Structure formats: C-alpha cells, structure tokens
Amino acid sequence: MISFSLFILAVLVVALALFVWRARPDNTTNRWFAIFTVAGAGWVLGVAGLHSVSHLEVWGRLTFVSASLIPATLFCF
C-alpha cells in the first residue's frame, strides 16, 4: 500500500513540474524548478519501487541517480 501512495505522490509532483514549466517555458527559473521537481519525483518513484519486491537493482539505481541530481538542480534553481 505504501508503494502505491508513493507512486501517486510521484505523479502529482511531475504534474506540478509540468504546470510550472508550462506557465512560462522560456523563464529560466521555471525551467530549473521543473527539473528540480522531476528529480525529486524520480527519487520518490525509486523509493516506491524499492518497497516492491521486483527489480530492486534498477529501483536502487534510479533512486541514487535522482538523489544525486537533487542538490545540483536546487543550486541552479
């Protein structure tokens, strides 16, 4: 059940990123915020996948890559 709620949360965060980016796609701040939130959504998605029992290595790698992108995109934002 926890993985399902985390999947829903990841979808909502991606929707927020798309909403902000589509508001002003030419604005650099909106673009970096969208990239930052997508990296956060990737991390949440990876944690949700780790709660499942299949493909743990793939989910672990997705979690690591997304978590590595979060600080860099935050500084650019």
DODO-85918 format. One record per residue (C-alpha): x, z, y. Coordinates in steps of 0.02 Angstrom, whole numbers, plus 32768, in hexadecimal, padded with zeros to 4 digits. Layout:
N
XZY...
***
This chain:
77
800080008000808E8026807880DA7F7A806080347F27808B80257F89812E80D97F5D815B80B57EA5813B801F7EB181B0808C7F068232810E7E7C822580887DF8824180477E5582DA80F77E62832481147DA8830A806C7D87835F80A67DF083F281487D8C83FB80E87CE883FB806F7D28847E80FC7D5B84F481617CBD84D680CA7C4B84EF809F7CA28593813B7C5C85E881AB7BFD856D82277BC985F3824A7C7E862882EA7CC485DC82A77D7585D5820E7D41857282787CDB84FC82F17D6A84D782627DE584C282117D70844482B47D6083E482CB7E1D83E8821D7E3E83A682307DBA831D82D17E1182E782727EB582E281E87E64827E82697E21820482AB7ED081EC81FC7F1581CD81DA7E868155827A7EAA80F782507F6380E781A27F3480A981F17EC1802982657F4A7FEF81CE7FB57FC781977F307F4D81EC7F227EA682247E6D7EA482B57E117EF683077EAE7F3C83AA7E567F6683527DD37FD282ED7E57802D83887EC1804783E67E2F809283547E048105834E7EB9813E84097EBC8161840A7E1781C083747E46822A83B97EF38250845D7EA3828484047E3182FF839F7EBC8352842C7F0683BF846F7E5D83F683C57E1C8428839D7EC0848084397EB184EB840F7DFC8517835C7E2F853F
***
